[in-house]
């Protein structure tokens, strides 16, 4: 994706507006304009890369880049089973490693 005029490909330098985004592997918020090459081999890249592209789209549109702002989640959906639904074994193991209290 080329969120309008900004490069969001993690193998290239992101050249758009900076904002903070949460990285599960690092367990913290990181600047969007960081070196993103680690995202290429991350097991969650099929989720995080499109999420980043959506955040860039939101920033370009003058919106808050948060992907969770205004979301309403049913507490019944906050079980490990529901959260892991649709993820591969590799992705589940990766998340468990980085968020052990799940």
C-alpha positions in Angstrom: 0.0 0.0 0.0 1.1 3.5 -0.7 -1.0 5.4 1.8 -1.4 8.3 -0.6 2.1 9.6 -1.0 3.8 7.9 2.0 5.9 4.7 1.9 4.5 2.2 4.3 6.5 -0.8 3.0 8.6 -2.0 6.0 11.6 -2.7 3.8 11.8 1.0 2.9 12.1 4.1 5.1 8.7 5.4 6.2 8.6 9.1 5.1 5.2 10.2 6.5 3.9 12.0 9.6 5.3 10.5 12.8 3.0 9.1 15.6 3.3 6.5 18.3 2.2 2.9 17.6 2.3 -0.1 20.0 4.6 -3.0 19.1 3.8 -6.4 20.8 7.3 -7.7 20.2 8.9 -4.7 22.0 6.0 -4.3 24.5 5.9 -0.6 24.1 4.9 2.3 22.0 7.4 3.1 19.3 7.7 6.0 16.8 6.2 5.2 13.3 9.3 6.6 11.6 11.7 4.0 13.2 13.5 1.3 11.2 10.7 -1.1 10.5 12.7 -4.0 8.9 12.0 -6.2 11.9 8.3 -6.1 11.0 9.0 -8.0 7.8 9.9 -11.2 9.6 7.6 -10.8 12.6 4.9 -13.5 12.9 2.3 -10.8 13.3 3.2 -8.9 10.2 0.0 -9.8 8.4 -1.9 -8.0 11.1 0.6 -5.2 12.0 1.5 -4.0 8.6 -2.1 -3.5 7.5 -2.8 -1.9 10.9 0.1 0.5 10.3 -1.2 1.4 6.8 -4.6 2.1 8.4 -3.0 4.3 11.0 -1.1 6.3 8.3 -4.4 6.7 6.4 -6.1 8.1 9.5 -3.2 10.5 10.2 -3.4 11.7 6.6 -7.1 12.2 7.0 -6.6 14.3 10.2 -7.9 11.5 12.4 -6.5 10.0 15.6 -4.3 7.0 14.5 -5.5 4.9 17.3 -7.0 1.6 16.1 -8.9 1.1 19.4 -10.4 4.5 20.0 -14.1 4.2 20.2 -14.1 0.4 20.1 -16.5 -1.4 22.3 -15.5 -4.9 23.3 -17.8 -7.4 24.9 -16.0 -8.8 28.0 -17.0 -12.3 26.8 -14.7 -11.8 23.8 -11.7 -11.1 26.0 -10.8 -14.8 26.6 -7.6 -16.2 25.3 -9.5 -18.6 23.0 -11.4 -15.6 21.4 -8.3 -13.5 21.1 -6.4 -16.3 19.4 -9.2 -17.2 17.0 -8.0 -17.2 13.4 -4.3 -17.0 14.4 -1.7 -19.6 13.4 0.2 -21.6 16.0 3.3 -19.5 15.4 1.4 -16.3 16.0 -0.2 -17.6 19.2 3.1 -18.8 20.5 4.7 -15.4 19.6 1.9 -13.5 21.5 2.2 -15.9 24.5 5.9 -15.3 24.6 5.5 -11.5 24.5 2.4 -11.2 26.7 2.8 -14.1 29.1 -0.1 -13.2 31.3 -2.6 -14.2 28.5 
